Amino acid sequence: MSYIIRVDDRLIHGQVVEGWIKSLNIDTIVICSDFVACDVIEKTLFEISTPKHVKLECNTIILTAKNLTDGVYDKGNVLILVSSLEELCSLILETRKIISDYIFPPVNIGGIRYCEGKKQIYKALCLNKNEVNIIKKLNDLGIILEYYLLPFDTKVVLNNIIIEIERAME
């Protein structure tokens, strides 16, 4: 498998532990977040939430990009978690600063919860206009975005429905 990137604003939670780690035999979780990488309390909370047999890394976006281009995540079963589309876009751009034509596997958009100013697109996908613009930018960068909650769920390719998503925002 090597690695999969998942956008989930809760990062590590029950669905990730039960639905992702177990079914995909994940051996390493990488939380790609400048905030978490610099916050001892956040790191500790995620360490407590991570099964003992799974290695946890809390890395900055720049370090994760470097590790991607160095092939660090090409072995094993690695789940890279980012909490937002903004962080995902930053990771893509930082990686492409190092290797301009770096090819990413399809990215899982798993959970972006509702808050004021967002519209619900799917069960666990709520977006605002800025996030829709980021989806369009990622599409222009050739990044495939697939919405699904669990590894074996039916995938919805968000790139194919950008116009419908924009209409839903009106």
Secondary structure by P-SEA (a helix, b strand, c coil): cccccccccccccccccccccccccccbbbbccccccccaaaaaaaaaaccccbbbbbccaaaaaaaaaaccccccbbbbbbccaaaaaaaaaaaaaaccccccccccccbbbbccccccccccbbbcaaaaaaaaaaaaabbbbbbccccccccccccccaaaaaaaac
